[in-house]
């Protein structure tokens, strides 16, 4: 059994800023571990519910096979700051397929409420699955004067 992750609380103002960023974006870069240890990174759409992130992937995808073998993931979400600057968040967490149809229905309500331009999650019985990322470490990241600065 692996040890429970150590969760360090972050300041309430930082949480609010991170949630505002996550709510304003729709794309994330997801990094997973392949069986041979090489990283696999992909940019894909997401919806968040608080700090939890959700995305859809094919049931026969390499990504899902890798996540089932090793659920540890890294996520980067980038927003836009002033000219030449960027703001973002870096998340280390664990991914798990969502199997509860009621949870998928609730997520579809979130998607429809946030944007009529986005399609709801529509996992087919044998085609796609919704995956939840539960964060273990969350860091705000700022790029100022060309230098990246992470804040816990």
Buried (B, 14 or more C-beta within 10 A) or exposed (E): EEEEEEEEEBEEEBBEBBBEBBEEBBEBBBBBBBEEEEEEEBEEBBBBEEBBBBBBBBBEEBBBBBBEEBBBBBBBBBBEEEEEEBBBBBBBBBBEBBEEEEBBEEBBEBBEEBEEEEEBBEBEEEEBBBBBBBBBBBBBBBBEEEEEEEEE
